[in-house]
Amino acid sequence: MAIIGRIRKHSGIAVIIVGVAIAAFVIGDFGKKRAKGTNEVGSVNGEALPYQEFTNKVEESIQFQKENTGNDKITDEETYSIRQNTWNTLVKNLLMQSEYDELGLTVSSDELFDQVQGKNPHRFILQYFKDPKTNAYDPAMVRNYLKNLDNMEPKNKEQWLRFEKAIKDDRIETKFNNLVKKGYYIPKAFLKKIYTESAQTLNIRSFSPALKTIPDNSVILTDADYQAFYDKNKEMFFQEEPARELNYVLFEVKASDLDRKKIAEDVNSIYKDFLSSGDLPNYISANGDKKFDSTYKKKGSFPGILDSTALSSKPGTFYAPFELNNTWYMAKLLDIQERPDTMKGSQILITFAGSPLKNESVKRTREQAKSRADSMITVLKKTPEKFREFAQKYSDFPTAKDDGGELKEILDGQPNFGIFFNSGLTMKPNDMKVVETNIGYAIFRLSSKTKPIQKAKMAILQRNIEPSNQTFQETYLKASAFAGQNRTKDAFSKASTEKGLPNMTAENIREMDNFLNGLPSVREVVRWAYAENTKIGDISPVFDLTGKYVVAILTGIGEKGYIPLDKVKERITQNVRNEKKITMLADQLTGSMKTIQNFYQLAIQSQAKIDTVKLTFGGYNNSVIGREPEIIGRLFTSKTGEVIGPLKGKYGVYMAIIDNINKVPEKQDFTGERMQQEAGFTNRSSGLIYEAIKKAGNIKDYRRNFF
């Protein structure tokens, strides 16, 4: 996986250089002015985001992820996530850059140098340039890494430049946030108020009749009740962005009985060839659904009967086909060995000209590299304590100067280090051996290895039980017939019930969503729901969701703004009912108080328990009444000894008596309160600052027209 992969395996430094650099790379040149065009994925404060430039950034970010993970395949979900992250990064950069420009904020070259190599380096540098022995920041590692840049591939140099840009971007954002934070000030009068509210307490007795004492069916709700609740809580129903609602039916494609019969026949035919094959690894890779796995595995790692019998069988044993979890298996036991799970060791690499390491400063031939390694191991066997010193001085591996050639933990079956693991099987701790690798000759020293256990190597051919093309076609035709024959909401609902199809509801679908109730990769469904010509009641075409077909009906359209009462009426019914119960209980208590003066008798009459609690005005209160800030505010303005109530809150109706008001001591120094408030603001402000700028910005998003 090129040099950056090998660096990552040994030092961890390149992970941040790749990972953090992706954000800097995505930003790129999008801050520059450009001509407006119609082919745009969006705009920020009038600044266009052209489709081609955006997709280029997405594709190159995908390439970064492939290199960073070593996986050439990127799923639809990963592509969607990268596209979302790219958009969010670009929008933030454009919004913030205008703020920086207006304030004249910059990061000079001297300042950037100080952030990378100065006495107080940036947190990225502190986090990732650590001595592996002490886990402490080592400035020499930074200098050595930069010196080695010229010996690395060009793309590694590019990644470092993007890493520097990420540091620069983070630094300028920190400056901006600090400007806001330093403007925060609390007058002494406010601090005194905060101190009083947090320290002053009340000792009270209170009770609250349970809402369940009034049956739901005895509460009659009117349109006026709903309207009053809606008007009072209208901000709860503000929608920041458009939304859609769908009903949909799911047609899952499953292997038919005929499919299963044919696959079983194929498996039996394959097994005959499997028994006589002289090249099982290639035969398995060509005829199975999973490539040949040559690693040794311990008990608990094999499927079905293979796991219970492998270690008690003889090499050469064949296992006839068996079915497990929708998969057929056949196998041959190749070998049994006593092997450790992990090893630790170090290496000194001697490379040669033309090796995949591509170190242009190395001129020696392959033969000269072998001779140098043989000479060096002779010296090291006499002075093994100098191994780390030799690695730092003579090894051609890029990170050796930092990690002394340490390979850390090597796992059994780990592809990149299998040659070292297999060499270590016959070695003892502190033994050394010259090992030939594809990038040169390595002097490998074994440090330690775990206790060997029995492991088996098996040739396993796996065939998945999957639906045939014919089954896919038949299922698609069923979905198409359903979509064509049921063109109204009533017909859609009736047919799904009659056919036993799951009729699902998906609410609050956002414009760029990619999931419906756990179904992934549904962008085409969402794009259809948001298309200009799609109206409520429309039936969709058949959507192919990889092994599933979906037919949907659009049941709701919500635009940005306040959701109408009729759209939320059903979900607020219980809240409206509870509010009316609170009023009814308050009226009952008012009536009871005309004849009952005793506080305890009132509680008994209301089937309620009296609580004795201490309330704090500005703090958390562990009691039923403590959930009601408005009620608490009312109590703190009341007198002791009086029966107070009924008080209507959000969650109930309350009666109370204040037994004691605990005054707070007078003081003039509010340093502690000031520090606490400033710390709270500082912790909240960074996220809130950008959200405020984003909310005030003019952001146009046209991505659904393309993706």
Summary of the structure (lengths in Angstrom):
residues: 707
radius of gyration: 35.3
end to end distance: 30.8
largest distance: 109.3
contacts: 2024
relative contact order: 0.14
helix: 49%
strand: 20%
